[in-house]
Amino acid sequence: MLPLVRLLQLASPALPVGAYTYSQGLEWAVESGTVRDEAGAAQWIEDLLHWGVSAFEAPLVAAAMMAWEAGNAVEVQRLNEDFLASRESRELRQEAEQMGHSLVRLLRDLHEFAALPGWRARLMDLETPSFPLAWSAAAAAWQIPREMAVTGYLWAWLENQVMAAVKLVPLGQSAGQRLLARLGAHLPTLAQAAVSRPEREWTNFLPGFAMASVSHETQYSRLFRS
């Protein structure tokens, strides 16, 4: 059961990487009136989950785990650069880099990670580590099965988005739990598809999301960093 325990640790909102400070454009969507209520929040988050995170980040995490496990440093660096290049706004790029840096710093100082031979040095060698690449390194080092790891990665993203919606719309705590129950039911299927999705089919083509993120950069009043 230890891999499950490690996955719960990686997917926990208590992981000190600052994920709770980012809304990924949701704050602007609320400010502009695009998201007004529970139904609107559900639609926004579901669209991002299906057409962005599970179609690009999730298969990239699975591929990165394979590269880490194979000791393929060139492939790890390529995937890291691809993810950073996919960030379509300054805030999204800063989010990927800041959370990646924070996770690398945590893993560097974590005894349980250092006990795995060679992993600390391999992670330190990664230039400008993004969050998915650092996260996948921990998942691979702790021998978490790939499909389980991708499910946990998607859950962590979903939980963060729902908690942002609870604060921003605002929604009640019960509404947040309804969203987690409803959208969380999609995760096993999405994770299974992500693990087997060939790279030529990866996509994060979400123009509305990119525009929301860019617009957030000049939003007058903000609670979140993206």
C-alpha positions in Angstrom: 0.0 0.0 0.0 3.0 2.3 0.2 2.7 3.6 -3.4 -0.9 4.6 -2.6 0.3 6.5 0.5 2.9 8.3 -1.5 0.3 9.2 -4.2 -2.0 10.6 -1.5 1.0 12.7 -0.4 1.7 14.0 -3.9 -2.0 14.7 -4.6 -2.6 16.4 -1.3 -3.5 20.1 -1.1 -1.0 20.2 1.8 1.8 19.7 -0.7 3.8 23.0 -0.2 4.0 24.0 -3.9 1.5 26.9 -3.8 -1.1 25.3 -6.1 -3.9 27.0 -4.1 -2.7 30.5 -5.2 -3.6 29.8 -8.9 -7.0 29.7 -10.6 -5.7 29.2 -14.2 -8.1 31.8 -15.6 -11.1 30.9 -13.6 -10.9 34.2 -11.7 -11.3 36.1 -14.9 -14.1 33.8 -16.1 -16.0 34.7 -12.9 -15.2 38.4 -13.1 -16.4 38.5 -16.8 -19.6 36.7 -15.9 -18.8 33.6 -18.0 -19.0 31.6 -14.8 -21.9 32.7 -12.5 -23.0 29.7 -10.5 -22.5 26.0 -9.8 -23.6 24.9 -13.2 -21.3 27.4 -14.9 -18.4 26.3 -12.8 -19.1 22.7 -13.5 -19.1 23.4 -17.3 -15.9 25.4 -17.2 -14.0 22.9 -15.2 -15.3 19.9 -17.1 -14.3 21.4 -20.4 -10.8 22.1 -19.2 -10.5 18.7 -17.7 -11.6 16.9 -20.9 -10.1 19.0 -23.6 -6.9 20.3 -21.9 -5.6 18.6 -18.8 -6.5 15.0 -19.6 -5.6 15.5 -23.3 -2.2 17.0 -22.8 -0.9 17.2 -19.2 -2.0 13.8 -18.2 -0.5 11.9 -21.1 2.7 14.0 -20.7 2.9 12.9 -17.1 2.6 9.3 -18.1 5.2 9.7 -20.8 7.5 11.5 -18.4 7.2 8.7 -15.9 8.3 6.2 -18.6 11.3 8.4 -19.4 12.3 8.7 -15.8 12.0 5.0 -15.3 14.1 4.3 -18.4 16.8 6.8 -17.3 16.2 8.7 -20.6 17.4 12.2 -19.6 17.1 13.5 -23.2 13.5 12.5 -23.4 12.8 14.0 -19.9 14.3 17.3 -21.0 12.3 17.3 -24.3 9.0 16.7 -22.5 9.8 19.4 -20.0 10.6 21.9 -22.8 7.4 20.9 -24.6 5.3 21.5 -21.5 6.8 24.9 -20.8 6.3 25.9 -24.5 2.6 24.9 -24.2 2.0 27.6 -21.6 0.2 30.3 -23.4 0.5 33.2 -21.0 3.1 34.7 -18.7 1.1 33.6 -15.6 0.7 30.0 -16.8 4.4 29.8 -17.5 5.3 31.3 -14.1 2.9 28.8 -12.4 4.6 25.8 -14.1 8.0 27.1 -13.2 7.3 28.2 -9.6 5.4 25.0 -8.7 8.1 22.9 -10.3 10.9 24.7 -8.4 9.0 24.3 -5.1 8.4 20.6 -5.6 12.1 20.0 -6.6 13.2 21.9 -3.5 10.8 19.7 -1.4 12.0 16.5 -2.9 15.6 17.5 -2.5 15.2 17.8 1.2 12.8 14.8 1.7 14.7 11.9 3.1 12.3 9.3 1.7 13.1 10.6 -1.8 16.8 10.8 -1.3 16.9 7.2 -0.2 16.1 6.2 -3.8 19.5 5.8 -5.5 20.4 8.4 -8.1 17.0 10.1 -8.2 18.0 13.4 -6.4 20.9 14.0 -8.8 18.8 13.1 -11.9 16.1 15.6 -10.8 18.6 18.3 -10.0 20.1 18.0 -13.5 16.8 19.0 -15.1 17.0 22.6 -16.4 14.0 24.8 -15.4 11.9 21.9 -14.1 8.1 22.3 -14.7 5.6 21.0 -12.2 4.4 17.9 -14.2 8.0 16.8 -14.8 9.0 17.1 -11.1 5.8 15.4 -10.1 6.3 12.6 -12.5 9.8 12.1 -11.2 8.5 11.6 -7.7 5.7 9.3 -8.9 8.3 7.2 -10.9 10.8 7.1 -8.0 8.1 5.9 -5.6 7.0 3.2 -8.0 3.4 4.4 -8.2 1.6 2.6 -11.1 1.3 5.0 -14.1 -2.5 4.9 -14.4 -2.9 5.4 -10.6 -0.5 8.2 -10.7 -2.2 10.0 -13.6 -5.6 9.6 -11.8 -4.0 11.3 -8.7 -2.6 14.1 -10.8 -6.0 14.8 -12.4 -7.6 14.7 -8.9 -5.2 17.2 -7.5 -5.9 19.6 -10.4 -9.6 19.1 -10.1 -9.7 19.7 -6.4 -7.7 22.9 -6.8 -10.1 24.2 -9.5 -13.2 23.3 -7.4 -11.7 25.0 -4.3 -11.0 28.1 -6.4 -14.6 28.1 -7.6 -15.9 27.8 -4.1 -14.0 31.0 -3.2 -14.6 32.9 -6.4 -18.2 32.3 -7.5 -18.7 31.9 -4.6 -20.1 28.4 -3.9 -20.9 26.7 -0.7 -18.9 23.7 0.6 -21.7 21.3 -0.3 -21.7 22.6 -3.9 -17.9 22.1 -4.0 -18.4 18.5 -2.9 -21.1 17.9 -5.5 -18.7 19.1 -8.2 -15.9 16.9 -6.9 -18.3 13.9 -6.9 -19.7 14.6 -10.3 -16.4 15.4 -12.1 -14.3 13.0 -10.1 -16.3 10.1 -11.6 -14.8 11.0 -15.0 -11.2 10.5 -13.8 -10.7 6.8 -14.1 -11.7 6.7 -17.7 -9.7 9.9 -18.5 -6.6 8.5 -16.8 -6.9 5.2 -18.6 -7.2 7.0 -22.0 -4.3 9.4 -21.2 -1.8 6.6 -20.4 -2.3 5.0 -23.8 -2.8 8.3 -25.8 -0.1 8.6 -28.5 1.8 11.8 -28.6 0.5 12.8 -32.0 -3.0 13.0 -30.4 -2.0 15.2 -27.4 -3.7 18.6 -27.5 -4.4 21.6 -25.4 -6.2 23.7 -28.0 -8.4 25.8 -25.8 -8.5 29.4 -27.1 -11.1 30.6 -24.5 -8.9 29.3 -21.7 -5.8 31.0 -23.1 -7.8 34.3 -23.5 -9.0 34.0 -19.9 -5.5 33.5 -18.6 -4.1 36.5 -20.6 -7.0 38.7 -19.5 -6.3 37.8 -15.9 -2.9 39.4 -16.1 -4.4 42.8 -16.3 -7.5 42.2 -14.1 -7.8 45.0 -11.6 -8.7 43.1 -8.5 -7.3 39.6 -8.0 -7.2 36.9 -5.3 -5.2 34.4 -7.4 -1.9 34.5 -9.3 -3.3 33.1 -12.5 
